[in-house]
């Protein structure tokens, strides 16, 4: 995404074999932007037949989102309309699915902030697309959007109802304002009439009308007049507001109402509000089921939704764990003691698992357990990464090998001098040879770190230094153990010794105590 916002192609259609491809990287750049990735998402999509002005309408929405604080958000009459690519004529312009590169943050009346994504889809029923192509684009946009605008021309036909998965009808070029007035009022009255069930209707048509309201939380209709002949016939038209006054008036009514904060319906799956990060998982799951030659069965679509639902829960739990651990040891934060870091890891690990298990998911317990196991595995991998990152901040760890080698050089040098002084020249020579080997190892280690070559040799030197350091730690721990036992000995034997040797002098007591200590260490308590 460049500095200038613009349309981003996320689903492409291969005209040769009519296959579909999702540009995951492009979609991730938009949805995983830090400021929106955790926000609940509102996806507004416009679908319908080709050459019916879907992109044209979306561009007015984009203009409103950038200028909604301005009462004259439509701008000057001579200002060209920019945004999603559109043009007049009979040939289709948009292919596949595009989204606007900038996600708009909108604050609702309850104080919550939602992320609004505007989606443009390929027009259906052109001369280059198969029925499957049109159905797939329409299904993808419907399954991923929370507000689907079905863009129609002049009227609602029976086939529009049969393939409908929309929340709002937008009827362009409405020619009967004397029957039903422009806008939502006339549109909803017209829609109610069209959805009436009559005895004379075929059983299939009755079924569609009876069940259509159960598919969506709300259904509405807006009647929009024709924009004028200049829009329809002029090849030089670039979106300037040289349109019919009725069209401009209704546009000023439609867009603000449609994009009013409290009318923005957040995307929900199984009762869970979807975030931008979760929406990415749903796109990836849905595109897979439309790769075959046949349209997927409802059961397949349900399983894809369940998979995406669980993957979104996994992603949310991982993101929570990552953010919490970042606050503890991420970035430029100072080194954390390993024990303390591991304690934090276990706490946030359990917290992430709780987040996953408390999220409402589809597919049943056995199905969800697979994704919980995947989550646990990925969290462990993240823990290893955080642990290594934290260890790299330990200055002693970074200079452990040269420090150990330098101390060895000093000790060997002193020991060699002492041995030579007392006349043990042979042992002094052995110390000198060992000192030379250690110095060569130190120089070799420095060369490897500087050049990046012979990393295997460098690893062997690091490992040898680690063994030496570990031996020192073991001996140090053993020394602490001896001191502890001496203290225990004094505390446990002092009353007994005092009682037994009370008749004796204090000098005799001091003489016998070392003997008792020796016996204690030889034979045990």
DAGI-V266181 format. One record per helix or strand of 3 or more residues. SS is the DSSP state (2 for helix, 1 for strand). FROM is the first residue (numbers start at 1). TO is the last residue. If there is no record, write none. Layout:
BEGIN
ss: [SS:SS]
from: [FROM:FROM]
to: [TO:TO]
END
This chain:
BEGIN
ss: [1:1:2:1:2:1:1:1:2:1:2:1:2:2:1:2:2:2:2:2:2:2:2:2:2:2:2]
from: [7:19:24:40:54:97:104:113:131:147:158:168:183:203:220:229:245:261:276:298:338:364:395:400:425:455:506]
to: [14:22:31:49:67:100:107:121:144:153:162:172:194:215:223:233:258:263:289:329:358:392:398:421:451:500:523]
END
